[in-house]
Amino acid sequence: MKNKFWVAFSAIEQIDSNFIHRLYNYFGDIEEAFNAGKKELSQIDGLSVRRVETFLRERDNIDPDKALYGVENRGINYLTLEDDKYPKMLKQISDPPAVLYYKGELFDCNLERTLAVVGSRKSTHHAKDAVRKIIAELSGTDICIVSGLAAGIDTTAHEAAMDNNLKTIGVIASGFDFIYPSSNERLYEKIEKLGGAVVTEYYPTFQPLKFRFPQRNRIVSGLSYGTLVAEASLRSGALITSNLCLEQGRELMCIPGLISNPNTEGIYKLLKNGATLVTKAEDILEALNWEVKPAEQLKIDLGGLSPEEEKIMQAIELEEKGFDEIAAETKIDTVDLLTNLTTMELKGIIKQVTGDRYKRV
């Protein structure tokens, strides 16, 4: 069984996937690559003596059978570069993970319709609302939303996908023994429960160290046909993902934001350099040349609303409004307005935000 040698390689923290690729490509056999001696390894062009010595030292501490057991005993699934099911888009990047570990239903997700959504961890309500709006317009399609399970835009993208019955894939920067941020533990579980997947290139015991997050980003963009960016400062991880997207030859798209917001500096830099401007779902479909339902067919069916409900929907069509503003505009008395707002919330067509303000879903 060759898989245990792939897993054993990935269990060595001091090497990366590029090192594994180099050995595998040279020997043409993963078992032979793992068991190679110093003399054989020294013949590989570009492989330093120090890296060879580090690999040999650490390899002696790895038992391939135990390494594989450590994965399977935790109920973790995995794919190697030799696996026919390995995601083809990810396999095309310059440095694909040697092993891709996953939980959930990866193959229930449509890997032919993958869209990465990334952005600032400290995102504004404006950016989060924009992401929710655009993802909601994709409801009813088989598009899969990919993101990094971080705070901010990532979390919003995953939640919006599931709220609209879309599959979602979360890519983490650690092994499955860790959940980062810890506040997203329920989100991890929800993604798996609703038929999505959480994936990583890291062996279960690997911690979420700082340098692993930029490495993780290449998988987010690599799994996807295009990347949508919502808020990114000039020094953000989202901008790193954007550059990786371009290096991988994928479509880069951006949601514009307030010019007074420092987190949009990266957005406007990308737009000036040719990224596609996105304000609605149709912009994404057009950029990626995807033949799916037009957004007009994806909107919530508002048929059957009462006259009072229609007035309320018209009042908050363009922006969220407070109770008094809605009352003044619709001329509905206080008791009836409260009743209608409650009913509409239960129907899932409006929701209350920031105090007594209401917005369309």
Secondary structure, DSSP 8 states (H G I E B T S, - for coil): -THHHHHHHHT-TTS-HHHHHHHHHHHS-HHHHHT--HHHHTTSTT--HHHHHHHHHHHTT--HHHHHHHHHTTT-EEEETT-TTS-HHHHTSSS--SEEEEEE-GGGS-TTSEEEEEE-TT--HHHHHHHHHHHHTTTTS--EEEE---TTHHHHHHHHHHHTT--EEEE-SS-TT--SSGGGHHHHHHHHHTT-EEEESS-TT----TTHHHHHHHHHHHT-SEEEEE---TT-HHHHHHHHHHHTT-EEEEE---TT-GGGHHHHHHHHTT-EE-SSHHHHHHHHT-----HHHHS---TT--HHHHHHHHHTSSS-EEHHHHHHHH---HHHHHHHHHHHHHHTSEEEETTTEEEE-
